[in-house]
Amino acid sequence: GIDTAADISLRGCHKAHQNNALVPLTIDVTNTLRPGENELMLRVDVGAFDVQDIDPDKYTFGLSGAPEYPRNLIRRAQFTYAWDWAPRLVTCGLWRSVELRAYQAYALEDVYLWSELRDGQAKVNVELLVDNLTDQWRDLTFRIGLAGEEIHQKELVYTVLPHSNRIHTWFVITNPRLWWPNGAGEPFLYDATVEVIEEQEIKDHRQFKFGIRTIEVEQKPISQEEGQSFVFLVNGEPIFCKGGNWVPADSIMARVSPQKYDDLIRLASEANFNMLRIWGGGIYEDEAFYDACDRYGIMIWQDFAFACAYYPDDDPAFMAKIEREAELAVSRLRNHPCLALWSGNNENQAIHQGYGGFAQRVSKKPFYGRKIYHQLLPRVCACMDRARPYWPSSPYGGVDPDSTMLGDRHSWQVSLRPEGGERVQYKRHSEDMAKFVSEYGFLAPPRRESLQKFLPKDQMRPSSEAWTFHENTFDRGVVRLALQYHFGKDPDGLDLDDWLILAQAYQSEALSYTLAHYRRRKFNCAGTIFWMYNDCWGASTGWTIVDYYLNKKPSYWAVQRIFAPIVAALKEEQYGYSAWVVNDRREEIAGQIEYGWASFDGSQMHTLESREVVIPANGSQKMGRLTVSELSDEEKRQRLYWMRFIHNGQIVSQDRAFLAPFKELEPPKAQIEWDLTQTSDEAFELRLHSDTFAWFVGIEVDPEVWIEDNYFDLLPGQERIIRLQGPKGKVEALYLHTLNDMLQ
C-alpha cells in the first residue's frame, strides 16, 4: 500500500526501498524494535525518480489519450496517468493499511486450498507454508477444517525444520455443496480454518471463506464458419458469462470503503451479472471486493496490471519485480472461488499487431512485454494456482489477437473505430461473430442529480468548460451525433433534461440490442462483458451504467432485463423477424410463446402465434418467425412487432422491434394511467396501464428510493406493477415521462 516509491526507516535505520504500489511490502523488524517509542519514517514519491535514466522512446508506441511513458515503467495503477474515462491524478502516500505483526515461534505464511470434483465427491487439496522461527526441529499439529452444514476436519502432525516448510495434504467431502455463479445456483461458502498447534496451544491460525468449485475454459471446434469455442465451464457446466468491465471505484483509491464495494457488487448481482472483468490498467483489488464477489456469485476475469503499453521485459531488474508482484498477487487471491481466470494484460498483443490503427507506430519495434505474458506469468500461475486457467491477454486469439474465430474479442468496430455517423450505428454489432466479447460500449451522461454534485450551477450544460473537463475524451461529439442520427434532434435546441434522457435512451437501446445479439448466439458466443460497469469520478459523459455516486443510469435497467435468466428476443431477418428465447437456467422451462404486431395507438393488436413451448436447459432456441408484409412508409412509422414469453401466467420477458428509424416513428402522446399503493412500511406498488404504446417509461424518483424496474416499454393495453421502497414523501413525489412525448 505504498504509492509508489519509498525509503522506509525505523529508529533511524534504513530498512527497505519499495517502488511498487500494487503489492504489499513486508519487513523483518525483530532486531530493530526497542521497548518504548519507535519512529517509523517513510519518504514517499510518485516513482518517477527511479526511472529517470531510462530512454523514454524505447518502450513507447505513442497511444494518444493514455500516454504510456513513464507509467509503463512505474508499477502503479496505470489509469492514474489519465485515460479516456479518468483524469490524470498521480498521487503519492499510503493507500492501504500498515500493520505490526508478531508471532509465537511459528508463522503460518500462506494457506492455499483448491478443489477437484469427481463422482459426487470433492477432493480438497491443502498447501501450507509455515515458517519455524526457532532454531530447532519441532513436531506441530495442523488442524484444517471446512464448516458448512457439516464440519469436515483433518489433523496431521508434521515435523517442521527451522525456516520455511511446505506441507501438502487433502481430504474428501462426500456430496459437497458447490459454489455456483449468480443465476446458476447458490454461491455456497464454507468457513475454512487452519490452526498451528504446539502442546495444545494455537500458535497461529487463518480463517477465510472458501467455495468448492472447478473452473476451466473449453476451446473446441464449432464449425468451419464459426471457428473455435471459448466457454467457461463451472463444475463441468457451461456458463454464459454476463457482466461488465470493472475499473477502480475511485481515482483516489484509498477512499473506497468496504461498503461501497459491497454496494457495487450487490447492484451488479441485481442486474443479473455473473462476471466482472478487472481491467489491466487498474489494481489487484481490495479483499473486500473479492469477498463480496464470493458472496454474490460474481466470477472475476482478472487482468494482471498491464495495459496499452510496451513493458521492459529486457530489463532483469524489472522482470524480477514483476515476478515478485505476480507471486504476491496470485498467492493473495487464489483462495477466492470468484476468481475465474488470470489474463496477462489489456490489449498489448493486439496493439502490437496493429489493433486500433497503431501498425505504423509499432511495426518496427520488438514486442516488449512478450516474455511477461507468454513466459513469466503463465509459469507463475501454473506453479502457484491449480484452480483456474491463464490466458495471455484480452483480447487474444493467437495470430489475430482480436479474432472473431477464437479467443476473446474487444468489439470496438462501431463506437471507436469509424468516423462520422457510423460511430452510432450500433446495429452493426449484429455482424459480429465473436466467441467471447470482453469489451465494447456506448457513451451516455448520468442523471441530473449526479451532475449537480460536480458541475457548478452555471456550467450545467453540455460543452461548458466544466462539462468538457469531465467528459470522456472519446466522445468527440458522438453523443450529439446520436441525438441527430437516431432522434432527429438539434442538440443545441434541447434543454438539459431532454439532452440527458435522449442520450441515455441511446445507450439503453444500443446495449439492449447488442447484448441480445450476443446472448442469442449462445454458446457460439459464450460471454458478453461490456465496457464498462462503474466510474472512478464524476463523469459528464461515460461508458458506465452505474455512476461514481452509485446512481443508476437508465441503461442499468436495460441491462438488468436483457441479462435476466430467461429472455425473449427478436432478431431482424431478411424476411422480417425471428423470435428467440434464451434460457440460462440449468433446467428446462415450460411456458407460452406469443408474438405479433400492434399499432402504436392501440387500435390494432394482432397475435400471429401463441403456443405452449418447452425451452431447453442452458440454451438458446429459435421459436418462430414473423413475416413483415408489404407496408407503406406511413404504416412502418406507426406500428411495431412484439414477442413475449409467459410462465405461470406472468410475462417473464418481452421484446419489441420498430420498422422505421427512431426519428421517423409517430407514437401518439402517452396516456398512462397509474396509481400508487402503500403495502407496508416504506414499501409501495405502482400500477401502470396504457391503452397506447408507451416507449421508455421513466419513473423519476429520488435516488434514495429503490425501484424494481424503470425505463421500460408498455405495449398497448399492457398493465405493469412496479415495486418501490423508500421514505413515503420521496416515493410519493415521483412523476412519469416517456419518449413518446419528446417525439411529438
Buried (B, 14 or more C-beta within 10 A) or exposed (E): BBBBBBBBBBBEEEBBEBBBBBBEBEEEBEEBEEEEEEEBEBEBBBBBEBBEEBEEEBBBBEBEEBBBBBBBBBBBBBBBBBBBBBBEBBBBBEBBEEEEEEBEBBBBBBBBBBBBBEEEEBBBBBBBBBBBBEEEEBEBBBBBBBEBEEEBEBEBEBEBEEEEBEBEBBBEBEEBBBBBBBBBBEBBBBEBBBBBBBEEEEBBEBEBBBBBBBBBBBBEEBEEEBBBBBBBBBBEBBBBBBBBBBBBBBBBBBEBEEEBBBBBBBBBBBBBBBBBBBBBBBBBBBEBBBBBBBBBBBBBBBBBBBBBBBBBBEBEEBBEBBBEBBBBBBBBBBBBBBBBBBBBBBBBBBBBBBBBEBEEBBEEEEBBBBBBBBEBBBEBBEEBBBBBBBBBBBBBBEEBBBBBBBBBBBBBBBBBEBEEEBBBBBEBBBEBBBBBBBBBBBBBBBBBEBBEEBBEEEBBBBEBEBBBEBBBBBBBEBBBBBBBBBBEBEBEEBEEEBBBBBBBBBBBBBBBBBBBBBBBBBBBBBBBBBBBBBBBBBBBBBBBBBBBBBBBBBBBBBBBBBBBBBBBBBBBEEEBBBBBBBBBBBEEBEBBBBBBBBBBBBEEBEEBBEEEBEBEEBBBBEBBBBEBEEBEEEEBBBBBBBBBBBBEEEBBBBBBBBBBEBEEBBBBEBEBEBEBEEEEEBBBBBEBBBBBBBBBBBBBBEBEBBBBBBBBBBBBEBEBEBEBBBEEEBBEEBEBBBBBBBBE
